[in-house]
């Protein structure tokens, strides 16, 4: 009789442990299912950029919700890039407002290739010249006052030329029309309530 009681006690302990494991696994399953549902819901609710212009032309204007606030940006691509036939990624000029981060009129140049380290990218807007510092495949304005002058020149200008040098030493020239720049800039200013 002692052996049977020992077997029953061992079996009872086994049942208790298995019930606890089942409860834990069920709870984990519910947690994972809830997390998955929340992720799917968040993804479904996330919206891509909203166009702010009906017929954007050369310069598009967009707004979107990111992180903790609204961002508005405008983007344009060159009408001509030299030298022809050079392998490059996307080439863009972006002007961005992120009021919730106190960022206004940030100019970002995406050249489509890694820039020569410690080099400068030059911008010529109707003979007004600006220098930007290079970071990987982008160029940025260091001084916010100069950035504001650059955007003002773009609004008043007709043509913009951007020159850079790749890590391999290839010199590139990208020419942009500024037709429609002011319209797109006004659209992002309105959307993000920036003066």
C-alpha positions as CSV (number, residue, x, y, z in Angstrom):
1,X,0.0,0.0,0.0
2,X,2.9,2.4,0.6
3,X,4.1,2.1,-3.0
4,X,0.6,3.0,-4.3
5,X,0.4,6.1,-2.1
6,X,3.9,7.2,-3.3
7,X,2.8,6.7,-6.9
8,X,-0.4,8.7,-6.3
9,X,1.5,11.5,-4.6
10,X,4.0,11.6,-7.5
11,X,1.1,11.6,-10.0
12,X,-0.8,14.3,-8.0
13,X,2.4,16.5,-7.9
14,X,2.8,16.0,-11.7
15,X,-0.8,17.0,-12.3
16,X,-0.4,20.2,-10.2
17,X,2.8,21.1,-12.1
18,X,1.2,20.5,-15.5
19,X,-1.8,22.6,-14.5
20,X,0.5,25.5,-13.6
21,X,2.4,25.1,-16.9
22,X,-0.9,25.0,-18.8
23,X,-2.1,28.2,-17.0
24,X,1.3,29.9,-17.7
25,X,1.2,28.9,-21.4
26,X,-2.4,30.0,-21.8
27,X,-1.6,33.4,-20.2
28,X,1.4,33.8,-22.5
29,X,-0.8,32.9,-25.5
30,X,-3.3,35.5,-24.5
31,X,-0.5,38.1,-24.1
32,X,1.0,37.3,-27.5
33,X,-2.4,37.4,-29.2
34,X,-3.2,40.7,-27.6
35,X,0.2,42.1,-28.7
36,X,-0.2,40.9,-32.2
37,X,-3.7,42.4,-32.4
38,X,-2.4,45.7,-31.1
39,X,0.4,45.7,-33.7
40,X,-2.0,44.9,-36.5
41,X,-4.4,47.6,-35.4
42,X,-1.6,50.2,-35.1
43,X,-0.3,49.3,-38.6
44,X,-3.8,49.6,-40.0
45,X,-4.3,53.0,-38.3
46,X,-0.9,54.3,-39.5
47,X,-1.2,56.5,-42.5
48,X,1.3,57.2,-45.2
49,X,2.2,60.7,-46.3
50,X,-0.8,62.8,-47.4
51,X,-0.3,64.9,-50.5
52,X,-1.0,68.6,-49.9
53,X,-1.2,69.6,-53.6
54,X,-3.6,68.4,-56.3
55,X,-1.2,68.8,-59.2
56,X,2.2,68.9,-57.6
57,X,4.4,69.4,-60.7
58,X,8.2,69.3,-60.0
59,X,7.8,70.0,-56.2
60,X,5.5,67.8,-54.1
61,X,4.3,68.7,-50.7
62,X,3.2,66.2,-48.0
63,X,2.2,65.8,-44.4
64,X,2.3,62.8,-42.1
65,X,2.1,61.9,-38.5
66,X,5.3,60.5,-37.1
67,X,6.2,59.7,-33.5
68,X,4.6,62.3,-31.3
69,X,3.5,64.9,-33.9
70,X,3.0,66.1,-37.4
71,X,5.7,66.5,-40.0
72,X,5.4,68.4,-43.3
73,X,7.9,68.2,-46.1
74,X,8.3,69.1,-49.7
75,X,10.4,67.2,-52.2
76,X,11.9,67.8,-55.6
77,X,14.1,65.9,-58.0
78,X,16.6,67.3,-60.5
79,X,15.6,67.8,-64.1
80,X,19.2,67.0,-65.2
81,X,22.1,65.1,-63.6
82,X,25.7,64.9,-64.8
83,X,27.7,63.0,-65.6
84,X,25.2,60.8,-67.4
85,X,25.4,57.0,-66.8
86,X,26.8,57.2,-63.3
87,X,25.2,54.7,-61.0
88,X,23.3,56.6,-58.3
89,X,20.5,56.0,-55.9
90,X,17.5,58.4,-55.5
91,X,18.4,62.1,-55.7
92,X,16.2,64.5,-53.7
93,X,16.0,67.9,-52.1
94,X,13.7,68.0,-49.1
95,X,12.5,70.9,-46.9
96,X,11.0,69.6,-43.7
97,X,9.0,71.1,-40.8
98,X,8.6,69.1,-37.5
99,X,7.0,71.7,-35.2
100,X,6.7,69.2,-32.3
101,X,10.5,69.0,-32.4
102,X,10.9,72.7,-33.0
103,X,12.4,72.0,-36.5
104,X,11.4,74.5,-39.1
105,X,12.7,74.6,-42.7
106,X,15.3,71.9,-42.5
107,X,17.0,71.5,-45.8
108,X,18.2,68.0,-46.7
109,X,20.0,67.0,-49.9
110,X,20.1,63.4,-50.9
111,X,22.7,62.9,-53.6
112,X,22.3,59.1,-54.3
113,X,25.9,58.1,-53.6
114,X,28.4,58.2,-50.6
115,X,30.0,61.7,-50.5
116,X,33.7,62.2,-50.1
117,X,34.4,62.4,-46.4
118,X,34.9,66.0,-45.0
119,X,33.8,67.4,-48.3
120,X,31.4,70.3,-48.9
121,X,28.4,70.3,-51.3
122,X,27.8,73.5,-53.1
123,X,24.4,75.0,-54.0
124,X,24.0,77.8,-56.5
125,X,20.6,79.5,-56.6
126,X,20.6,82.1,-59.4
127,X,24.2,82.9,-58.5
128,X,23.7,83.0,-54.8
129,X,26.1,80.4,-53.3
130,X,25.7,78.2,-50.3
131,X,27.9,75.4,-48.8
132,X,26.6,72.3,-47.0
133,X,28.5,69.7,-45.1
134,X,28.4,66.1,-46.2
135,X,27.2,63.1,-44.2
136,X,27.3,59.8,-46.0
137,X,24.9,60.3,-49.0
138,X,23.4,63.5,-47.7
139,X,24.3,67.2,-47.3
140,X,23.0,69.6,-44.6
141,X,23.2,73.2,-43.6
142,X,25.0,73.8,-40.4
143,X,23.7,77.3,-39.5
144,X,19.8,77.7,-39.2
145,X,20.2,81.4,-40.3
146,X,22.0,80.3,-43.5
147,X,19.3,77.6,-44.0
148,X,16.6,80.3,-43.8
149,X,18.5,82.3,-46.4
150,X,18.8,79.3,-48.7
151,X,15.1,78.6,-48.5
152,X,14.3,82.3,-49.2
153,X,16.7,82.1,-52.3
154,X,14.9,79.0,-53.5
155,X,11.5,80.7,-53.2
156,X,12.7,83.7,-55.2
157,X,14.9,81.7,-57.6
158,X,14.4,80.1,-61.0
159,X,17.2,77.5,-61.1
160,X,19.3,75.7,-58.6
161,X,22.5,73.7,-59.2
162,X,24.0,71.3,-56.7
163,X,27.6,70.0,-57.0
164,X,29.2,67.3,-55.0
165,X,32.1,64.8,-55.1
166,X,31.7,61.1,-54.5
167,X,33.9,59.0,-52.2
168,X,35.5,57.7,-55.4
169,X,36.2,61.3,-56.7
170,X,33.4,61.6,-59.2
171,X,32.1,65.1,-59.5
172,X,28.4,65.4,-60.0
173,X,26.1,68.3,-61.0
174,X,22.3,68.2,-60.4
175,X,20.2,71.0,-61.9
176,X,16.7,71.8,-60.5
177,X,14.0,74.0,-61.7
178,X,12.5,76.0,-58.9
179,X,9.1,76.4,-60.7
180,X,6.4,75.5,-58.1
181,X,8.9,75.6,-55.2
182,X,7.1,78.6,-53.5
183,X,3.7,76.9,-54.0
184,X,4.9,73.7,-52.3
185,X,6.6,75.7,-49.5
186,X,3.4,77.6,-48.8
187,X,1.5,74.3,-48.6
188,X,3.8,72.8,-46.0
189,X,3.8,76.1,-44.0
190,X,0.0,76.0,-43.9
191,X,-0.2,72.3,-43.0
192,X,2.2,72.6,-40.1
193,X,1.2,76.1,-39.1
194,X,4.7,77.5,-39.7
195,X,5.3,81.2,-40.5
